[in-house]
Structures are given as C-alpha cells and as structure tokens.
Amino acid sequence: MDRRKAAVGALTIVLTAVVGTGCSSRTVAVSEPAAKNGARAAVRGAADVLARAGTSRVRTEMELRSGGTRLTISGVGGFDFARHLGRIEVTMPDDHRRPVTEVLARGSLYMKHRGAGVPSDKWVRVDPAQLPDGNLVANGVTDPLVAAELLRGVSSVRYEGTRELDGERVRRFRGTADVRAAAGEASPGSRAQLDAAAKGFSQRAVPFEVHLDEEGRVRRVRHTFVFGAEETVVSTVELYGFGEPVGVELPPAADVYTGRIATALPRP
C-alpha cells in the first residue's frame, strides 16, 4: 500500500466509524490585562460564552498528517449553540464525490450522502458517545460546542497577545487540555462525548490554540490529536457571523436509514 493510500486508510476513521451503529446572560468584554492575568479562566469559560451567543456561521478543517502525506477535509455551515444543533457540508479529499451533509445535535450525528451502501436520499444516525473518540475527529468535523467544551480541561495555557482575524481584534492563547478533566467539567450535552474520548484516547493531553474576541467568544480553535509516532489529526473550527439565522432541523425519522451499512467507504 502506498503512502497516500495508507493516509486515506487512516483518515477513514472519518465516516467509517458509523459501521454497526444504527449564570448571567450578559456578555462582558475582556480587557488586555484580564486576558493576560486570567488566561485560564478565559479559556475555560469559552464554552459558556458560546452557549449564550445564539448562532454563528462555521468553517471547519481537519488535516491528517501521516508521515510525509497530508490530506484535508473541509466544511462550512451554521450552528445554533443554544440548541446544540448545527449543519455542515463536508468536502472529502476525493473531490469527485459529493459533499457529505452532517447534522450535529445533542447525542446524535446525522449524515447524508455518506455512501457505502446508504441510499443517497437517506440519512445515517450515529450516537457520538458510542464512538471510541467521542466523534472528536471520527467523521471529519469536530462539533463546535464540544471543541469549546474540551477547553474546560485546560491544564496549561499562555497568553500570546492580540492579532487581527477577519478584520477583528482577537486574543490568542496556546496550551494543552486534559480530555478526562474536560469530561468531568463539561455541560450535560457534551459530557458523554468527552467521556468516550477520555476512555478511547491513548494520550490525555491535547495541544490547542484558541482565539477569543473581546466578548470572550471563540473565533478560531485548533486542537492537535496524536494517534501514534507519525499520525496526527489537526482539527480547526472557525466561528463568524454571530447572530445570523442558521435554520437547522433534525432529519425526519422516516428519512433515517436503518439498513446495513457497508464496512468501508469506496476508494477514490
């Protein structure tokens, strides 16, 4: 097997993991000294700020680094943080295949155009907590709210000053988060996923980089997940357009596929 095929095989933790699975509401601006002196509190509280933020647009990127090969999955969509409900169109590395539509919800992940024996007009439902990684990387998109919840487990953090991101001033932080600690601190809607990841990951410490705006909202968060000496998955979530309507709904039960799912995705 050549290196690219090996990398694609590693990447099909993406989508193949579905086999066999049927405070105050006021937002306070964070000053420069507070960001530096209260870095841990700012990062740990990012999920709470998002939960109060309403909605936003989302861009995602997941890059597999395996030896000298890099493959990228990208996505775009919207998320409702109050409802913990989002919809993202995910483009796989084999760009001749149509994008996979993912609807992320509390306790459920729905995928359309998943392929591998699933009718094109049907959805597949997965329980993220039943996946070994809690679906942090398994299906090509890290749930934006769960990505912020992972920051609750911050074990070390440093403030690295301000920069411009999409024309806005943001504060940049780097550090590591402990998956098990994050699971213990997570909100009920994200706890099961992070608990599964804490049990399934061989390494508890996850390096992160996060940019927070002046209201403490996540604008960009990047996590680096290590799966061995030469395999790393870097997951990036960018949030913008806060307050824009997203109009996400769960698929009707009649449209959810309950038949057999093939054990592997077709190769490009």
Phi, psi and chi 1 to 4 in degrees:
 res  aa     phi    psi   chi1   chi2   chi3   chi4
   1 MET       -  128.0  179.7  179.0  -66.1      -
   2 ASP   -75.4  170.3   62.6   33.1      -      -
   3 ARG   -62.2  -38.3 -176.3  175.8  -66.9  -84.7
   4 ARG   -65.7  -42.8 -173.1 -179.8 -172.8  -80.0
   5 LYS   -63.8  -36.4  -72.7 -174.5  177.0  178.6
   6 ALA   -63.3  -40.4      -      -      -      -
   7 ALA   -66.6  -41.8      -      -      -      -
   8 VAL   -62.1  -39.6  171.8      -      -      -
   9 GLY   -62.0  -42.1      -      -      -      -
  10 ALA   -65.9  -35.7      -      -      -      -
  11 LEU   -70.0  -21.1 -167.3   57.6      -      -
  12 THR   -88.0   28.6   53.3      -      -      -
  13 ILE   -58.4  -29.2   50.7  173.3      -      -
  14 VAL   -69.2  118.9  177.1      -      -      -
  15 LEU    73.8  -30.1  -59.9  178.7      -      -
  16 THR   -78.0  -12.5   59.6      -      -      -
  17 ALA   -67.2   -8.7      -      -      -      -
  18 VAL   -80.6   -5.9  -59.7      -      -      -
  19 VAL   -59.9  128.3  174.4      -      -      -
  20 GLY    81.2   10.2      -      -      -      -
  21 THR  -118.0   85.4   62.1      -      -      -
  22 GLY   -22.4      -      -      -      -      -
  23 CYS       - -160.4  152.0      -      -      -
  24 SER   -90.0  146.7  167.0      -      -      -
  25 SER   -87.5   -1.8   61.4      -      -      -
  26 ARG   -85.7  132.7 -175.7  170.7   60.9   95.5
  27 THR   -95.2  130.3  -58.5      -      -      -
  28 VAL  -110.6  131.3 -179.5      -      -      -
  29 ALA   -65.7  144.4      -      -      -      -
  30 VAL  -102.0  122.2 -178.7      -      -      -
  31 SER   -76.6  164.6   67.6      -      -      -
  32 GLU   -58.9  -49.4 -178.0   86.2    8.3      -
  33 PRO   -61.8  -37.5  -22.8   34.1      -      -
  34 ALA   -65.1  -37.4      -      -      -      -
  35 ALA   -63.2  -39.2      -      -      -      -
  36 LYS   -73.8  -45.6 -175.5  172.8 -177.2  178.7
  37 ASN   -82.7  -23.9  -61.7  -33.7      -      -
  38 GLY  -116.8   37.8      -      -      -      -
  39 ALA   -57.9  -45.4      -      -      -      -
  40 ARG   -61.7  -44.6 -176.2 -179.4  -62.8  -90.6
  41 ALA   -65.4  -39.5      -      -      -      -
  42 ALA   -63.4  -43.3      -      -      -      -
  43 VAL   -70.7  -44.6  170.4      -      -      -
  44 ARG   -62.4  -32.3  -73.2 -169.0   62.9 -170.2
  45 GLY   -88.6    2.7      -      -      -      -
  46 ALA   -60.6  -37.4      -      -      -      -
  47 ALA   -65.9  -37.6      -      -      -      -
  48 ASP   -65.1  -39.5  -68.0  -33.2      -      -
  49 VAL   -64.4  -42.6  176.5      -      -      -
  50 LEU   -62.9  -40.7  -84.3 -171.7      -      -
  51 ALA   -59.5  -26.5      -      -      -      -
  52 ARG   -93.1   -4.6  -60.1 -168.1  -64.1  -94.5
  53 ALA   -82.3  -10.9      -      -      -      -
  54 GLY    86.2 -103.5      -      -      -      -
  55 THR  -132.3  166.1   61.6      -      -      -
  56 SER  -160.8  166.2   81.7      -      -      -
  57 ARG   -84.1  157.7  -52.7  -56.8  -58.8  170.7
  58 VAL  -135.8  136.6  179.9      -      -      -
  59 ARG  -121.0  137.8  -74.3 -170.6  -66.2  -98.3
  60 THR  -129.7  153.9   66.9      -      -      -
  61 GLU  -147.5  135.0 -178.3  178.5  -79.9      -
  62 MET  -130.3  121.8 -168.1  167.3  -72.6      -
  63 GLU  -116.5  124.4 -178.0 -177.9   66.9      -
  64 LEU   -91.8  127.1  170.4   72.4      -      -
  65 ARG  -115.1  111.4  -57.6  172.5 -179.6  175.5
  66 SER  -129.6  106.2 -179.4      -      -      -
  67 GLY    60.9 -126.1      -      -      -      -
  68 GLY   -93.7    6.4      -      -      -      -
  69 THR  -102.9  141.1  -60.1      -      -      -
  70 ARG  -130.8  129.6  -64.5 -170.4  178.0 -169.3
  71 LEU  -125.8  142.3  -62.3  175.6      -      -
  72 THR  -125.8  136.5  -58.4      -      -      -
  73 ILE  -112.8  132.2  -60.1  171.0      -      -
  74 SER  -123.3  157.5   59.5      -      -      -
  75 GLY  -150.0  158.0      -      -      -      -
  76 VAL  -147.9  142.6   62.0      -      -      -
  77 GLY   177.8 -147.7      -      -      -      -
  78 GLY  -145.4  161.0      -      -      -      -
  79 PHE  -144.0  138.4 -153.0   90.2      -      -
  80 ASP  -107.8  106.1 -174.6  -35.2      -      -
  81 PHE   -74.1  -31.9  -60.9  102.7      -      -
  82 ALA   -65.4  -37.0      -      -      -      -
  83 ARG   -93.7   -6.8  -61.2  168.6   64.8 -160.7
  84 HIS    49.8   60.6 -163.3  152.3      -      -
  85 LEU  -146.6  125.1 -171.3   61.9      -      -
  86 GLY  -145.1  163.0      -      -      -      -
  87 ARG  -135.2  127.6 -179.2 -178.4  175.5  117.5
  88 ILE  -135.4  133.4  -60.6  177.0      -      -
  89 GLU   -92.2  119.5  -60.9  -69.2  -34.8      -
  90 VAL  -109.8  124.8 -177.7      -      -      -
  91 THR  -101.4  122.5  -58.6      -      -      -
  92 MET   -85.0  165.9  -56.1  -61.3  -71.0      -
  93 PRO   -61.0  -33.2  -22.9   33.4      -      -
  94 ASP   -80.8   88.4   49.9  -32.8      -      -
  95 ASP   -71.9   -2.7   56.0    8.9      -      -
  96 HIS   -81.7  -11.7   66.5  -91.1      -      -
  97 ARG   -88.4  142.7 -168.4 -175.5  -56.3  160.3
  98 ARG   -66.0  152.3   68.6 -168.8  -55.6  177.7
  99 PRO   -59.2  149.0  -24.5   34.2      -      -
 100 VAL   -91.6  127.2  176.6      -      -      -
 101 THR   -89.8  127.1  -57.5      -      -      -
 102 GLU  -120.3  131.8  -61.8 -167.4   13.2      -
 103 VAL  -110.9  118.2  171.4      -      -      -
 104 LEU  -102.3  131.3  -56.7   96.5      -      -
 105 ALA  -143.6  171.6      -      -      -      -
 106 ARG   -62.3  116.9  -71.7 -172.3 -178.6   95.3
 107 GLY    77.2    5.0      -      -      -      -
 108 SER  -149.2  146.5  -64.4      -      -      -
 109 LEU  -129.6  126.9  166.0   67.3      -      -
 110 TYR  -113.0  136.9  -63.8   87.9      -      -
 111 MET  -130.2  136.6  -69.0  179.1  -72.2      -
 112 LYS  -122.7  146.8 -166.4  172.9 -173.5 -179.4
 113 HIS    66.3   33.8  -51.2  141.1      -      -
 114 ARG   -72.8  -24.2 -169.1 -104.7 -180.0 -157.2
 115 GLY    75.3 -156.4      -      -      -      -
 116 ALA    53.7   45.1      -      -      -      -
 117 GLY    91.6   -1.5      -      -      -      -
 118 VAL   -91.5  127.0  179.5      -      -      -
 119 PRO   -53.7  143.4  -26.1   35.2      -      -
 120 SER   -64.9  -21.7   61.1      -      -      -
 121 ASP   -96.6    8.3   62.1  -20.8      -      -
 122 LYS  -112.2  158.6  -66.2  -67.0 -175.1 -179.2
 123 TRP  -104.7  150.5  -64.6   82.3      -      -
 124 VAL  -108.2  134.2  174.4      -      -      -
 125 ARG  -107.0  135.6  179.4 -170.2  176.1  -84.5
 126 VAL  -128.1  142.9 -178.5      -      -      -
 127 ASP   -91.2  110.1 -179.8   -8.7      -      -
 128 PRO   -57.8  -31.3  -23.9   34.5      -      -
 129 ALA   -69.9  -13.6      -      -      -      -
 130 GLN   -90.7   -5.0  -62.2  -58.4  -49.1      -
 131 LEU   -89.4  144.5  -58.4  178.2      -      -
 132 PRO   -58.3  -27.3  -23.8   33.3      -      -
 133 ASP  -105.4   11.0   72.1  -30.0      -      -
 134 GLY    64.8   18.6      -      -      -      -
 135 ASN    64.5   28.0 -161.2   44.7      -      -
 136 LEU   -68.5  -34.0  -71.8  179.4      -      -
 137 VAL  -134.3   -9.9  -59.4      -      -      -
 138 ALA   -62.1  -26.6      -      -      -      -
 139 ASN  -123.3   24.3  -70.2  -72.2      -      -
 140 GLY    87.4   -5.5      -      -      -      -
 141 VAL  -140.8  131.9  173.5      -      -      -
 142 THR   -90.1  122.1  -57.5      -      -      -
 143 ASP   -49.6  123.4 -179.4  -48.1      -      -
 144 PRO   -57.6  -39.3  -27.2   36.1      -      -
 145 LEU   -72.7  -38.2 -166.0   52.3      -      -
 146 VAL   -66.6  -35.4  175.3      -      -      -
 147 ALA   -60.0  -39.7      -      -      -      -
 148 ALA   -71.9  -37.2      -      -      -      -
 149 GLU   -62.2  -33.0  -66.7  -87.5    9.5      -
 150 LEU   -60.4  -27.6 -178.7   52.3      -      -
 151 LEU   -69.3  -15.7  -62.1  174.3      -      -
 152 ARG   -62.1  -23.3  -66.8 -172.6 -169.9  -85.0
 153 GLY   -90.0   20.9      -      -      -      -
 154 VAL   -53.8  125.4   57.8      -      -      -
 155 SER  -106.9  -26.6   51.9      -      -      -
 156 SER  -149.3  146.0   66.3      -      -      -
 157 VAL  -156.8  145.9   63.2      -      -      -
 158 ARG  -135.3  143.4   64.3 -176.8 -179.0  -86.5
 159 TYR   -88.4  131.2  171.6   62.9      -      -
 160 GLU  -118.4   22.5  -62.5 -162.4  -25.4      -
 161 GLY    88.6 -168.8      -      -      -      -
 162 THR  -108.3  162.0   62.7      -      -      -
 163 ARG  -157.3  172.7   57.9  166.9  -65.9 -171.3
 164 GLU   -97.1  132.5  -68.2  -68.8  -45.2      -
 165 LEU  -136.0  117.7 -177.8   64.4      -      -
 166 ASP    52.2   38.0  -67.4  -24.1      -      -
 167 GLY    81.5    5.5      -      -      -      -
 168 GLU  -120.8  149.9  -67.0 -171.2   28.8      -
 169 ARG   -79.7  126.4 -178.9  169.8  172.1  -96.3
 170 VAL  -131.1  160.8  -64.5      -      -      -
 171 ARG  -107.3  137.2  -67.3  166.1  176.5   80.3
 172 ARG  -109.7  133.2 -178.0 -177.5 -176.2 -174.3
 173 PHE  -130.1  144.8  -56.7   84.3      -      -
 174 ARG  -128.5  148.9  -72.9 -178.5 -176.1  -92.5
 175 GLY   177.9 -159.7      -      -      -      -
 176 THR  -131.2  147.9   58.5      -      -      -
 177 ALA  -120.6  141.5      -      -      -      -
 178 ASP   -94.1  119.2 -175.6  -60.9      -      -
 179 VAL   -61.9  -41.5 -178.5      -      -      -
 180 ARG   -66.4  -41.2 -173.3  172.2  -61.6  171.7
 181 ALA   -64.5  -39.5      -      -      -      -
 182 ALA   -62.0  -41.1      -      -      -      -
 183 ALA   -60.9  -39.1      -      -      -      -
 184 GLY   -69.1  -25.3      -      -      -      -
 185 GLU  -101.6   -7.6  -62.4  -69.1  -28.6      -
 186 ALA   -68.7  157.6      -      -      -      -
 187 SER   -70.3  158.7   63.5      -      -      -
 188 PRO   -54.5  -33.8  -27.3   35.3      -      -
 189 GLY   -70.3  -19.3      -      -      -      -
 190 SER  -115.4   -9.8  -56.6      -      -      -
 191 ARG   -62.4  -42.2 -173.3  171.7  -61.7  146.8
 192 ALA   -64.0  -38.9      -      -      -      -
 193 GLN   -66.0  -45.0  -75.4 -179.9 -113.3      -
 194 LEU   -70.2  -31.7  -71.2  173.2      -      -
 195 ASP   -65.2  -40.6 -172.1   53.9      -      -
 196 ALA   -63.6  -42.0      -      -      -      -
 197 ALA   -64.4  -39.6      -      -      -      -
 198 ALA   -61.7  -34.5      -      -      -      -
 199 LYS   -80.3  -30.9  -64.9  173.6 -178.7  175.3
 200 GLY   -91.4  -25.8      -      -      -      -
 201 PHE   -79.6  138.6  -78.9   10.0      -      -
 202 SER   -78.9  -25.7   59.2      -      -      -
 203 GLN  -115.6  123.4  -64.1 -172.0   12.5      -
 204 ARG   -79.2  -29.3  -69.7  171.3   50.2  178.9
 205 ALA   -83.7  122.9      -      -      -      -
 206 VAL  -117.7  113.0  177.8      -      -      -
 207 PRO   -64.1  143.3  -21.4   34.0      -      -
 208 PHE  -141.2  159.3   69.3   81.7      -      -
 209 GLU  -134.6  129.7  177.1 -172.9   69.7      -
 210 VAL  -136.1  141.1   62.5      -      -      -
 211 HIS  -113.3  124.6  -63.7   78.7      -      -
 212 LEU  -113.3  138.9  -54.9  179.8      -      -
 213 ASP   -82.3 -175.1   65.9   15.5      -      -
 214 GLU   -69.5  -13.4  -67.5 -166.5   -4.3      -
 215 GLU   -97.1    2.3  -63.7 -177.1   16.0      -
 216 GLY    86.4    7.2      -      -      -      -
 217 ARG   -81.2  143.1  -59.2  174.9  -58.4 -164.4
 218 VAL   -67.3  126.0  172.4      -      -      -
 219 ARG  -104.2  -34.0  -64.0  -59.6  -54.9  -84.9
 220 ARG  -151.3  134.5  175.7 -172.4  -67.8  161.3
 221 VAL  -136.2  133.6   59.0      -      -      -
 222 ARG  -127.0  125.6  175.4  176.0  -68.6  129.6
 223 HIS  -113.8  145.6  -66.1   99.8      -      -
 224 THR  -116.5  114.3  -58.7      -      -      -
 225 PHE  -105.3  125.6  -57.4   96.2      -      -
 226 VAL  -104.4  128.3  178.5      -      -      -
 227 PHE  -120.3   25.9  -66.0   96.2      -      -
 228 GLY   144.1 -176.7      -      -      -      -
 229 ALA   -63.5  -31.8      -      -      -      -
 230 GLU  -124.7    3.6  -67.8 -168.7  -13.4      -
 231 GLU  -117.8  123.9  -73.0 -171.1   -1.4      -
 232 THR  -136.8  140.8  -59.0      -      -      -
 233 VAL  -117.5  122.5  176.3      -      -      -
 234 VAL  -106.3  117.1 -179.9      -      -      -
 235 SER  -111.1  124.9  175.9      -      -      -
 236 THR  -120.5  132.7  -56.7      -      -      -
 237 VAL  -122.5  126.5  175.4      -      -      -
 238 GLU  -116.4  135.2  -65.7 -171.4    9.0      -
 239 LEU  -119.9  136.9  -55.4  176.6      -      -
 240 TYR  -157.5  173.0   60.6  100.5      -      -
 241 GLY    61.0   44.1      -      -      -      -
 242 PHE   -61.6  137.0  -74.1   94.5      -      -
 243 GLY    92.3  -12.0      -      -      -      -
 244 GLU   -70.0  141.6  -67.9 -173.9   10.3      -
 245 PRO   -66.1  141.9   22.6  -31.9      -      -
 246 VAL  -116.2  -25.5  -64.3      -      -      -
 247 GLY    58.4   42.9      -      -      -      -
 248 VAL   -92.5  134.7 -177.0      -      -      -
 249 GLU  -132.5  154.0  -61.2  -64.2  -22.5      -
 250 LEU   -70.9  145.5  -66.2  177.2      -      -
 251 PRO   -62.8  145.1  -20.5   32.3      -      -
 252 PRO   -61.3  145.9  -18.6   30.3      -      -
 253 ALA   -56.7  -35.0      -      -      -      -
 254 ALA   -67.1  -17.6      -      -      -      -
 255 ASP   -97.4    4.6  -68.1  -16.4      -      -
 256 VAL   -95.1  123.2  177.2      -      -      -
 257 TYR   -72.6  132.3 -178.4   69.1      -      -
 258 THR  -119.1    7.2   57.7      -      -      -
 259 GLY   -84.2 -170.7      -      -      -      -
 260 ARG   -72.8  140.3 -177.0  178.7  179.9  -83.0
 261 ILE  -109.0  133.6  -59.3  171.0      -      -
 262 ALA   -60.8  152.4      -      -      -      -
 263 THR   -79.3   -7.3   57.5      -      -      -
 264 ALA  -152.6  152.8      -      -      -      -
 265 LEU   -79.9  149.2  -67.4  174.7      -      -
 266 PRO   -61.9  144.0    7.7  -10.4      -      -
 267 ARG   -76.5  148.3  -68.4  -68.3 -173.1 -173.0
 268 PRO   -69.3      -   22.4  -30.1      -      -
